[in-house]
Amino acid sequence: MAQHNELGNKGEQIAIDYLIEKGYTILDKNWRYLKAEIDIIVQKENILAVVEVKTRSSDYFGNPQDFVNSKKIQLMVSAINEYVISKDLDVEVRFDIIAIIKTDAKEKIEHLKDAFLYF
């Protein structure tokens, strides 16, 4: 497996552990619809959070969250619309980014709630 895929998988597991610790219930991981893939779908009370995980080994080229582009956002919005309809959910939907910088020595986690408001 390519090194960046390993880092991405580790980042997703770090994010899952973080979300569980914060009281979220994991509903789905790597959920796909057409060309979209949603890393993690979680629920806490009446909020369905759609979580994009971005993991980098440094911030030399920018913050991890800076790598979520408008095309990715459009795909995620379309996919979660299908998810909510297909599961017949009555929830408020929120789009989050969990940005992780993971080095051998440590990891830094930043949870950006309602992240697409900032793009």
C-alpha positions as CSV (number, residue, x, y, z in Angstrom):
1,M,0.0,0.0,0.0
2,A,1.3,3.5,-0.8
3,Q,2.6,5.5,2.1
4,H,0.0,8.3,1.6
5,N,-2.8,5.7,1.8
6,E,-1.4,4.3,5.0
7,L,-1.3,7.8,6.5
8,G,-4.9,8.4,5.3
9,N,-6.1,5.2,6.9
10,K,-4.3,6.0,10.2
11,G,-5.9,9.5,10.1
12,E,-9.4,8.1,9.6
13,Q,-8.9,5.7,12.6
14,I,-7.6,8.6,14.7
15,A,-10.7,10.6,13.7
16,I,-13.0,7.8,14.5
17,D,-11.5,7.3,18.0
18,Y,-11.7,11.1,18.6
19,L,-15.4,11.2,17.5
20,I,-16.3,8.3,19.7
21,E,-14.5,9.9,22.7
22,K,-16.6,13.1,22.0
23,G,-19.9,11.1,22.2
24,Y,-20.7,10.6,18.5
25,T,-22.1,7.4,17.2
26,I,-20.4,6.1,14.0
27,L,-23.1,5.3,11.4
28,D,-20.9,4.7,8.3
29,K,-17.3,4.8,7.1
30,N,-16.2,5.3,3.5
31,W,-19.8,5.6,2.3
32,R,-20.0,5.9,-1.5
33,Y,-22.6,7.3,-3.8
34,L,-21.8,7.8,-7.5
35,K,-18.4,9.6,-7.6
36,A,-18.5,10.7,-4.0
37,E,-17.0,9.1,-0.9
38,I,-17.8,10.3,2.6
39,D,-15.1,9.4,5.1
40,I,-17.2,9.2,8.2
41,I,-20.9,9.8,8.9
42,V,-21.7,10.2,12.6
43,Q,-24.7,11.3,14.7
44,K,-24.9,13.0,18.0
45,E,-28.4,13.8,19.2
46,N,-30.4,15.2,16.2
47,I,-27.3,16.2,14.2
48,L,-25.9,14.1,11.4
49,A,-22.3,15.1,10.9
50,V,-20.6,14.4,7.6
51,V,-16.9,14.3,8.3
52,E,-14.1,14.7,5.8
53,V,-10.8,13.6,7.2
54,K,-7.6,15.2,5.9
55,T,-4.3,13.9,7.3
56,R,-0.9,15.2,6.5
57,S,2.6,14.5,7.9
58,S,3.4,18.3,8.1
59,D,1.8,21.7,7.4
60,Y,4.7,22.7,5.1
61,F,2.3,22.9,2.1
62,G,-0.6,24.3,4.1
63,N,-3.1,23.1,6.6
64,P,-4.8,19.8,5.9
65,Q,-8.3,21.4,5.6
66,D,-7.0,23.6,2.8
67,F,-7.1,20.6,0.6
68,V,-10.9,20.3,0.5
69,N,-12.0,21.8,-2.8
70,S,-15.3,23.0,-4.1
71,K,-15.8,19.9,-6.3
72,K,-15.3,17.6,-3.2
73,I,-17.8,19.8,-1.3
74,Q,-20.4,19.5,-4.1
75,L,-20.0,15.7,-4.3
76,M,-20.4,15.4,-0.5
77,V,-23.5,17.5,-0.5
78,S,-25.1,15.4,-3.3
79,A,-24.1,12.1,-1.6
80,I,-25.4,13.0,1.9
81,N,-28.7,14.1,0.3
82,E,-29.1,10.6,-1.1
83,Y,-28.0,9.1,2.3
84,V,-30.6,11.1,4.3
85,I,-33.4,10.2,1.8
86,S,-32.5,6.5,1.5
87,K,-32.3,6.1,5.3
88,D,-35.5,8.3,5.8
89,L,-33.7,10.4,8.4
90,D,-35.1,13.5,10.1
91,V,-31.9,15.2,11.2
92,E,-30.0,18.4,10.9
93,V,-27.0,17.9,8.6
94,R,-23.6,19.5,9.3
95,F,-20.4,19.2,7.3
96,D,-17.2,18.9,9.4
97,I,-13.5,18.5,8.6
98,I,-11.1,16.8,10.9
99,A,-7.7,18.0,10.1
100,I,-4.8,15.9,11.4
101,I,-1.1,16.5,11.3
102,K,0.6,13.2,12.2
103,T,4.3,12.9,12.7
104,D,6.2,10.0,14.3
105,A,6.3,11.8,17.6
106,K,2.8,13.3,17.9
107,E,-0.5,14.1,16.3
108,K,-2.5,17.3,16.2
109,I,-6.2,17.1,15.7
110,E,-8.4,20.0,14.7
111,H,-12.2,19.5,14.5
112,L,-13.8,22.1,12.3
113,K,-17.6,22.0,12.7
114,D,-19.7,23.5,10.0
115,A,-16.5,23.7,8.0
116,F,-18.1,24.5,4.7
117,L,-19.3,27.9,6.0
118,Y,-15.7,28.9,5.8
119,F,-15.1,28.0,2.1
